């Protein structure tokens, strides 16, 4: 939604309409997921399915039904959820001591994330999300000052 304010060709009325529409879509999808998930869990529990299996199946089916279309709102929600799951899995790996506990694991994760995004931006930028690529172009290319040491790194 923030990127809407960069669009100079849209009037304020159109920007506000778009923001309200995106917000409604976001809220509707989340509400629909809750309804779908809870209904599926309730139905599956009546089959004497184990709770963990019912939760996973309902989450997967509900997620694919509600958030399975490749839209900007679904992408935003799916990336948010994915990032939180990835972080939680990192905690589980440390908690179960599958790898040694490092004092600076967060710093290593942050560095790895930024190394990967910068390599992708440099070598395969078409694979990155358009809004991320646009921001990175602005930050790392459009900001170049001719003749400076930081041009075309």
For each residue, the residues with C-beta under 8 A, 3 or more apart:
1: 4 18 19 22 23
2: 5 6
3: 6 7 131 134
4: 1 7 10 15 18 19
5: 2 15
6: 2 3
7: 3 4 10 15
8:
9:
10: 4 7 14 15 18
11: 14 15
12: 15 16
13: 16 17
14: 10 11 17 18
15: 4 5 7 10 11 12 18 19
16: 12 13 19 20
17: 13 14 20 21
18: 1 4 10 14 15 21 22
19: 1 4 15 16 22 23
20: 16 17 23 24
21: 17 18 24 25
22: 1 18 19 25 26 72 73
23: 1 19 20 26 27
24: 20 21 27 28
25: 21 22 28 29 71 73
26: 22 23 29 30 73 76 77
27: 23 24 30 31
28: 24 25 31 32
29: 25 26 32 33 66 67 73 74 77
30: 26 27 33 34 77
31: 27 28 34 35
32: 28 29 35 36 66
33: 29 30 36 37 62 63 66 67
34: 30 31 37 38
35: 31 32 38 39
36: 32 33 39 40 58 61 62 65 66
37: 33 34 40 41 58 59 62
38: 34 35 41 42
39: 35 36 42 43
40: 36 37 43 44 54 57 58 61 62
41: 37 38 44 45 54 55 58
42: 38 39 45 46
43: 39 40 46 47
44: 40 41 47 49 53 54 57 58
45: 41 42 48 49 51 54
46: 42 43
47: 43 44
48: 45
49: 44 45 53 54 57
50: 53 54
51: 45 54 55
52: 55 56
53: 44 49 50 56 57
54: 40 41 44 45 49 50 51 57 58
55: 41 51 52 58 59
56: 52 53 59 60
57: 40 44 49 53 54 60 61
58: 36 37 40 41 44 54 55 61 62
59: 37 55 56 62 63
60: 56 57 63 64
61: 36 40 57 58 64 65
62: 33 36 37 40 58 59 65 66
63: 33 59 60 66 67 68
64: 60 61 67 68
65: 36 61 62 68
66: 29 32 33 36 62 63
67: 29 33 63 64 74 77 78
68: 63 64 65 74
69: 74
70: 74 75
71: 25 74 75
72: 22 75 76
73: 22 25 26 29 76 77
74: 29 67 68 69 70 71 77 78
75: 70 71 72 78 79 129
76: 26 72 73 79 80
77: 26 29 30 67 73 74 80 81
78: 67 74 75 81 82
79: 75 76 82 83 129
80: 76 77 83 84
81: 77 78 84 85
82: 78 79 85 86
83: 79 80 86 87
84: 80 81 87 88
85: 81 82 88 89
86: 82 83 89 90
87: 83 84 90 91
88: 84 85 91 92
89: 85 86 92 93
90: 86 87 93 94 105 109
91: 87 88 94 95
92: 88 89 95 96
93: 89 90 96 98 99
94: 90 91 97 98 99 101 105
95: 91 92
96: 92 93
97: 94 100 101
98: 93 94
99: 93 94 102
100: 97
101: 94 97 105
102: 99 105 108
103:
104: 107 108
105: 90 94 101 102 108 109
106: 109 110
107: 104 110 111
108: 102 104 105 111 112
109: 90 105 106 112 113
110: 106 107 113 114
111: 107 108 114 115
112: 108 109 115 116
113: 109 110 116 117
114: 110 111 117 118
115: 111 112 118 119
116: 112 113 119 120
117: 113 114 120 121 128 132 136
118: 114 115 121 122
119: 115 116 122 123
120: 116 117 123 124 125 127 128
121: 117 118 125 128 133 136 140
122: 118 119 125
123: 119 120
124: 120 127 128
125: 120 121 122 128 133 136
126:
127: 120 124
128: 117 120 121 124 125 132 133 136
129: 75 79 132 133
130: 133 134
131: 3 134 135
132: 117 128 129 135 136
133: 121 125 128 129 130 136 137
134: 3 130 131 137 138
135: 131 132 138 139
136: 117 121 125 128 132 133 139 140 141
137: 133 134 140 141 142
138: 134 135 141 142 143
139: 135 136 142 143
140: 121 136 137 143 153
141: 136 137 138 144
142: 137 138 139
143: 138 139 140
144: 141 148 150 151 152
145: 148 150 151
146: 151
147: 151
148: 144 145 151
149:
150: 144 145 153
151: 144 145 146 147 148
152: 144
153: 140 150
